[in-house]
Amino acid sequence: MNRRDFLLSSASLAGGFALKSSLFADSRKASTKNSKKPNVLFLMSDEHDPKVLGCYGDSLIESTHLDQLAKQGHLFSSAYCQNPICVPSRASIVTGRFPSKVGVFGNAAEKEKKINGEPVTLGNVFRDAGYRTEWLGKEHWGGDNEGLGFGQKNVAVNRDIKASKKFRSLRKKVGRLPQNADIYDFSTDLDEDSIVADHAIQFLSNESEQPFFLGVSFRKPHFPFLVHNKYYDAYKDKVPLPRVTQGMIDDLPTQNLKHREKYKVHEMSDSQTQKARDIYYGMIGFIDDQVGRILSKLDECGLREDTIIVYISDHGEMAGEHGLWYKNAFYEASAAVPMIWSYPKILDQNKKHSAHTMLLDVFPTLCDLCSISKPDVLEGKSLLPILKGNEDGAERVAISETYSNPKVPGRMVRKKDFKYIYFTDGKRQLFNISKDPAEEFNLVKNPEYKEIVHELHEICLKDFISPS
């Protein structure tokens, strides 16, 4: 019996025992059912460009489970991270504040544990409201998982991941370069994201009267670009190559030009780009299957009706667009994120919203949906009025920031049709996303848009923090 079969078998036995035991408590459950707060299942991937989902318009990707989740809920087509790099974005999600406001400017904050002891976090607020709070999988908050209110169960997850030496060895061999994108043919049970899903399934199998807040955080489709051959074969030589013009290259911000040269992505052949992009799609297909396994267990345990589900990613992946790979850019493929909400008990189904939203909005929205008082320090704005159909959110503004080069920080503002990008070295860009979704035509020097540039620049500079 392999590890997954053992876990699922154990969970099944535990579930059977709990079912028998529950027969003696039906009357007690019936009296408390209406007063119990909803559960929260917080699903998160890493580096997922929202365009690579069927529900966001991609006809190639096989994302059956996330597409179905979107049909059962609300999809936000214009959601943005607050910093297009892992640790700052995740720190922002967990604190409900801009990463610069909590002193997290880059991934180095993970070693420094910058937000350790931060008094207001998503985990602590829900724990104090009576929830079982756990976070399984990738953390990368810039703080201690338990210290941020998320319990201790991730210790076992990390132990099992560490024990998966065959997969970890291959990850290390492939490294971060898309030029080294590769496949494997051993069991997907050894894949770290499969291990995370196993533990999530085990958690859901343990019945409790106490509501839960369960975060499930996958590493894919973050590099290394590595996936089982089954998922690669589904997209081999099928994913279109991005259109990259010399004009796009010439207009890149300085930090993006440096990244392009540092990792020699400007030297990648079409065949290397093709393989890496095919594998990127395969990685998303794999994550969709893990999400499907978890949602299936949620249904099997009879928890679906009383569970709020949110799916997001911490940022996107350029995957060759504009001649770039990874994140660290304000272009849509990097700064935009998928955002799907589902809670059919009180929310309509199959709704799509074009309002500009932020990952900052997740914290206050969850508080509202669970009838928990929102901490005063939160900088996001609850999406509940949009989810309930009381407003369209047309006036909302999304802001993102970057300190990838601490000497030349930058900010992005999205308002209505336009996106404005500013770096302190003077680099500026303006795109009309509704007319130019590929962000090919920089309008910042066009006098016709002078007033728009001025308006968005003023928004951009407000509360812009220097890392020094």
DANOR-V399802 format. One record per residue. N is the residue number from 1. RES is the residue in three letters. PSI is psi as a letter, one per 30 degrees, with the letter a starting at -180 (NA if undefined). Layout:
n=N res=RES psi=PSI
n=N res=RES psi=PSI
This chain:
n=1 res=MET psi=k
n=2 res=ASN psi=l
n=3 res=ARG psi=e
n=4 res=ARG psi=e
n=5 res=ASP psi=e
n=6 res=PHE psi=e
n=7 res=LEU psi=e
n=8 res=LEU psi=e
n=9 res=SER psi=e
n=10 res=SER psi=e
n=11 res=ALA psi=e
n=12 res=SER psi=e
n=13 res=LEU psi=e
n=14 res=ALA psi=e
n=15 res=GLY psi=e
n=16 res=GLY psi=e
n=17 res=PHE psi=e
n=18 res=ALA psi=e
n=19 res=LEU psi=e
n=20 res=LYS psi=e
n=21 res=SER psi=e
n=22 res=SER psi=f
n=23 res=LEU psi=f
n=24 res=PHE psi=f
n=25 res=ALA psi=g
n=26 res=ASP psi=e
n=27 res=SER psi=e
n=28 res=ARG psi=e
n=29 res=LYS psi=e
n=30 res=ALA psi=e
n=31 res=SER psi=f
n=32 res=THR psi=f
n=33 res=LYS psi=e
n=34 res=ASN psi=f
n=35 res=SER psi=f
n=36 res=LYS psi=k
n=37 res=LYS psi=l
n=38 res=PRO psi=l
n=39 res=ASN psi=l
n=40 res=VAL psi=k
n=41 res=LEU psi=j
n=42 res=PHE psi=j
n=43 res=LEU psi=k
n=44 res=MET psi=k
n=45 res=SER psi=a
n=46 res=ASP psi=k
n=47 res=GLU psi=h
n=48 res=HIS psi=j
n=49 res=ASP psi=j
n=50 res=PRO psi=f
n=51 res=LYS psi=f
n=52 res=VAL psi=i
n=53 res=LEU psi=k
n=54 res=GLY psi=e
n=55 res=CYS psi=f
n=56 res=TYR psi=g
n=57 res=GLY psi=g
n=58 res=ASP psi=k
n=59 res=SER psi=f
n=60 res=LEU psi=e
n=61 res=ILE psi=k
n=62 res=GLU psi=j
n=63 res=SER psi=h
n=64 res=THR psi=e
n=65 res=HIS psi=e
n=66 res=LEU psi=e
n=67 res=ASP psi=e
n=68 res=GLN psi=e
n=69 res=LEU psi=e
n=70 res=ALA psi=e
n=71 res=LYS psi=f
n=72 res=GLN psi=g
n=73 res=GLY psi=b
n=74 res=HIS psi=k
n=75 res=LEU psi=k
n=76 res=PHE psi=j
n=77 res=SER psi=f
n=78 res=SER psi=h
n=79 res=ALA psi=k
n=80 res=TYR psi=k
n=81 res=CYS psi=l
n=82 res=GLN psi=f
n=83 res=ASN psi=k
n=84 res=PRO psi=h
n=85 res=ILE psi=l
n=86 res=CYS psi=d
n=87 res=VAL psi=e
n=88 res=PRO psi=e
n=89 res=SER psi=e
n=90 res=ARG psi=e
n=91 res=ALA psi=e
n=92 res=SER psi=e
n=93 res=ILE psi=e
n=94 res=VAL psi=f
n=95 res=THR psi=f
n=96 res=GLY psi=g
n=97 res=ARG psi=l
n=98 res=PHE psi=k
n=99 res=PRO psi=e
n=100 res=SER psi=f
n=101 res=LYS psi=f
n=102 res=VAL psi=g
n=103 res=GLY psi=g
n=104 res=VAL psi=j
n=105 res=PHE psi=f
n=106 res=GLY psi=a
n=107 res=ASN psi=f
n=108 res=ALA psi=f
n=109 res=ALA psi=f
n=110 res=GLU psi=e
n=111 res=LYS psi=e
n=112 res=GLU psi=f
n=113 res=LYS psi=h
n=114 res=LYS psi=e
n=115 res=ILE psi=g
n=116 res=ASN psi=k
n=117 res=GLY psi=g
n=118 res=GLU psi=k
n=119 res=PRO psi=f
n=120 res=VAL psi=j
n=121 res=THR psi=l
n=122 res=LEU psi=e
n=123 res=GLY psi=e
n=124 res=ASN psi=e
n=125 res=VAL psi=e
n=126 res=PHE psi=e
n=127 res=ARG psi=e
n=128 res=ASP psi=f
n=129 res=ALA psi=g
n=130 res=GLY psi=g
n=131 res=TYR psi=k
n=132 res=ARG psi=j
n=133 res=THR psi=k
n=134 res=GLU psi=k
n=135 res=TRP psi=k
n=136 res=LEU psi=k
n=137 res=GLY psi=a
n=138 res=LYS psi=k
n=139 res=GLU psi=d
n=140 res=HIS psi=h
n=141 res=TRP psi=f
n=142 res=GLY psi=g
n=143 res=GLY psi=l
n=144 res=ASP psi=k
n=145 res=ASN psi=e
n=146 res=GLU psi=e
n=147 res=GLY psi=f
n=148 res=LEU psi=g
n=149 res=GLY psi=g
n=150 res=PHE psi=g
n=151 res=GLY psi=a
n=152 res=GLN psi=f
n=153 res=LYS psi=f
n=154 res=ASN psi=f
n=155 res=VAL psi=e
n=156 res=ALA psi=e
n=157 res=VAL psi=e
n=158 res=ASN psi=e
n=159 res=ARG psi=e
n=160 res=ASP psi=e
n=161 res=ILE psi=e
n=162 res=LYS psi=e
n=163 res=ALA psi=f
n=164 res=SER psi=i
n=165 res=LYS psi=e
n=166 res=LYS psi=e
n=167 res=PHE psi=e
n=168 res=ARG psi=e
n=169 res=SER psi=e
n=170 res=LEU psi=e
n=171 res=ARG psi=e
n=172 res=LYS psi=e
n=173 res=LYS psi=e
n=174 res=VAL psi=e
n=175 res=GLY psi=a
n=176 res=ARG psi=f
n=177 res=LEU psi=k
n=178 res=PRO psi=f
n=179 res=GLN psi=f
n=180 res=ASN psi=g
n=181 res=ALA psi=k
n=182 res=ASP psi=l
n=183 res=ILE psi=l
n=184 res=TYR psi=l
n=185 res=ASP psi=g
n=186 res=PHE psi=l
n=187 res=SER psi=k
n=188 res=THR psi=f
n=189 res=ASP psi=f
n=190 res=LEU psi=f
n=191 res=ASP psi=k
n=192 res=GLU psi=e
n=193 res=ASP psi=f
n=194 res=SER psi=e
n=195 res=ILE psi=e
n=196 res=VAL psi=e
n=197 res=ALA psi=e
n=198 res=ASP psi=e
n=199 res=HIS psi=e
n=200 res=ALA psi=e
n=201 res=ILE psi=e
n=202 res=GLN psi=e
n=203 res=PHE psi=e
n=204 res=LEU psi=f
n=205 res=SER psi=f
n=206 res=ASN psi=j
n=207 res=GLU psi=k
n=208 res=SER psi=k
n=209 res=GLU psi=f
n=210 res=GLN psi=k
n=211 res=PRO psi=l
n=212 res=PHE psi=l
n=213 res=PHE psi=j
n=214 res=LEU psi=j
n=215 res=GLY psi=k
n=216 res=VAL psi=j
n=217 res=SER psi=j
n=218 res=PHE psi=l
n=219 res=ARG psi=e
n=220 res=LYS psi=l
n=221 res=PRO psi=h
n=222 res=HIS psi=k
n=223 res=PHE psi=l
n=224 res=PRO psi=k
n=225 res=PHE psi=j
n=226 res=LEU psi=k
n=227 res=VAL psi=l
n=228 res=HIS psi=k
n=229 res=ASN psi=f
n=230 res=LYS psi=e
n=231 res=TYR psi=e
n=232 res=TYR psi=e
n=233 res=ASP psi=f
n=234 res=ALA psi=f
n=235 res=TYR psi=g
n=236 res=LYS psi=k
n=237 res=ASP psi=g
n=238 res=LYS psi=f
n=239 res=VAL psi=k
n=240 res=PRO psi=k
n=241 res=LEU psi=k
n=242 res=PRO psi=k
n=243 res=ARG psi=j
n=244 res=VAL psi=k
n=245 res=THR psi=l
n=246 res=GLN psi=e
n=247 res=GLY psi=e
n=248 res=MET psi=e
n=249 res=ILE psi=e
n=250 res=ASP psi=f
n=251 res=ASP psi=g
n=252 res=LEU psi=k
n=253 res=PRO psi=l
n=254 res=THR psi=e
n=255 res=GLN psi=e
n=256 res=ASN psi=e
n=257 res=LEU psi=e
n=258 res=LYS psi=e
n=259 res=HIS psi=e
n=260 res=ARG psi=e
n=261 res=GLU psi=e
n=262 res=LYS psi=e
n=263 res=TYR psi=g
n=264 res=LYS psi=h
n=265 res=VAL psi=f
n=266 res=HIS psi=f
n=267 res=GLU psi=g
n=268 res=MET psi=k
n=269 res=SER psi=l
n=270 res=ASP psi=e
n=271 res=SER psi=e
n=272 res=GLN psi=e
n=273 res=THR psi=e
n=274 res=GLN psi=e
n=275 res=LYS psi=e
n=276 res=ALA psi=e
n=277 res=ARG psi=e
n=278 res=ASP psi=e
n=279 res=ILE psi=e
n=280 res=TYR psi=e
n=281 res=TYR psi=e
n=282 res=GLY psi=e
n=283 res=MET psi=e
n=284 res=ILE psi=e
n=285 res=GLY psi=e
n=286 res=PHE psi=e
n=287 res=ILE psi=e
n=288 res=ASP psi=e
n=289 res=ASP psi=e
n=290 res=GLN psi=e
n=291 res=VAL psi=e
n=292 res=GLY psi=e
n=293 res=ARG psi=e
n=294 res=ILE psi=e
n=295 res=LEU psi=e
n=296 res=SER psi=e
n=297 res=LYS psi=e
n=298 res=LEU psi=e
n=299 res=ASP psi=e
n=300 res=GLU psi=e
n=301 res=CYS psi=g
n=302 res=GLY psi=g
n=303 res=LEU psi=f
n=304 res=ARG psi=e
n=305 res=GLU psi=e
n=306 res=ASP psi=g
n=307 res=THR psi=k
n=308 res=ILE psi=k
n=309 res=ILE psi=k
n=310 res=VAL psi=k
n=311 res=TYR psi=k
n=312 res=ILE psi=l
n=313 res=SER psi=l
n=314 res=ASP psi=f
n=315 res=HIS psi=a
n=316 res=GLY psi=a
n=317 res=GLU psi=k
n=318 res=MET psi=e
n=319 res=ALA psi=h
n=320 res=GLY psi=f
n=321 res=GLU psi=k
n=322 res=HIS psi=g
n=323 res=GLY psi=g
n=324 res=LEU psi=l
n=325 res=TRP psi=l
n=326 res=TYR psi=b
n=327 res=LYS psi=b
n=328 res=ASN psi=g
n=329 res=ALA psi=l
n=330 res=PHE psi=g
n=331 res=TYR psi=l
n=332 res=GLU psi=e
n=333 res=ALA psi=f
n=334 res=SER psi=e
n=335 res=ALA psi=f
n=336 res=ALA psi=l
n=337 res=VAL psi=l
n=338 res=PRO psi=k
n=339 res=MET psi=j
n=340 res=ILE psi=k
n=341 res=TRP psi=k
n=342 res=SER psi=k
n=343 res=TYR psi=i
n=344 res=PRO psi=f
n=345 res=LYS psi=e
n=346 res=ILE psi=f
n=347 res=LEU psi=k
n=348 res=ASP psi=l
n=349 res=GLN psi=l
n=350 res=ASN psi=h
n=351 res=LYS psi=k
n=352 res=LYS psi=k
n=353 res=HIS psi=k
n=354 res=SER psi=g
n=355 res=ALA psi=k
n=356 res=HIS psi=k
n=357 res=THR psi=l
n=358 res=MET psi=l
n=359 res=LEU psi=f
n=360 res=LEU psi=f
n=361 res=ASP psi=f
n=362 res=VAL psi=e
n=363 res=PHE psi=e
n=364 res=PRO psi=e
n=365 res=THR psi=e
n=366 res=LEU psi=e
n=367 res=CYS psi=e
n=368 res=ASP psi=e
n=369 res=LEU psi=f
n=370 res=CYS psi=g
n=371 res=SER psi=h
n=372 res=ILE psi=k
n=373 res=SER psi=k
n=374 res=LYS psi=k
n=375 res=PRO psi=k
n=376 res=ASP psi=f
n=377 res=VAL psi=f
n=378 res=LEU psi=k
n=379 res=GLU psi=f
n=380 res=GLY psi=l
n=381 res=LYS psi=k
n=382 res=SER psi=k
n=383 res=LEU psi=g
n=384 res=LEU psi=e
n=385 res=PRO psi=e
n=386 res=ILE psi=e
n=387 res=LEU psi=e
n=388 res=LYS psi=f
n=389 res=GLY psi=g
n=390 res=ASN psi=f
n=391 res=GLU psi=l
n=392 res=ASP psi=f
n=393 res=GLY psi=g
n=394 res=ALA psi=f
n=395 res=GLU psi=g
n=396 res=ARG psi=l
n=397 res=VAL psi=k
n=398 res=ALA psi=k
n=399 res=ILE psi=k
n=400 res=SER psi=l
n=401 res=GLU psi=l
n=402 res=THR psi=k
n=403 res=TYR psi=h
n=404 res=SER psi=e
n=405 res=ASN psi=j
n=406 res=PRO psi=f
n=407 res=LYS psi=f
n=408 res=VAL psi=i
n=409 res=PRO psi=l
n=410 res=GLY psi=l
n=411 res=ARG psi=l
n=412 res=MET psi=k
n=413 res=VAL psi=k
n=414 res=ARG psi=j
n=415 res=LYS psi=k
n=416 res=LYS psi=b
n=417 res=ASP psi=f
n=418 res=PHE psi=k
n=419 res=LYS psi=k
n=420 res=TYR psi=k
n=421 res=ILE psi=k
n=422 res=TYR psi=k
n=423 res=PHE psi=k
n=424 res=THR psi=f
n=425 res=ASP psi=g
n=426 res=GLY psi=f
n=427 res=LYS psi=k
n=428 res=ARG psi=k
n=429 res=GLN psi=k
n=430 res=LEU psi=k
n=431 res=PHE psi=k
n=432 res=ASN psi=j
n=433 res=ILE psi=e
n=434 res=SER psi=e
n=435 res=LYS psi=f
n=436 res=ASP psi=i
n=437 res=PRO psi=f
n=438 res=ALA psi=f
n=439 res=GLU psi=h
n=440 res=GLU psi=f
n=441 res=PHE psi=j
n=442 res=ASN psi=j
n=443 res=LEU psi=g
n=444 res=VAL psi=f
n=445 res=LYS psi=g
n=446 res=ASN psi=j
n=447 res=PRO psi=f
n=448 res=GLU psi=f
n=449 res=TYR psi=g
n=450 res=LYS psi=e
n=451 res=GLU psi=e
n=452 res=ILE psi=e
n=453 res=VAL psi=e
n=454 res=HIS psi=e
n=455 res=GLU psi=e
n=456 res=LEU psi=e
n=457 res=HIS psi=e
n=458 res=GLU psi=e
n=459 res=ILE psi=e
n=460 res=CYS psi=e
n=461 res=LEU psi=f
n=462 res=LYS psi=k
n=463 res=ASP psi=g
n=464 res=PHE psi=j
n=465 res=ILE psi=k
n=466 res=SER psi=k
n=467 res=PRO psi=f
n=468 res=SER psi=NA
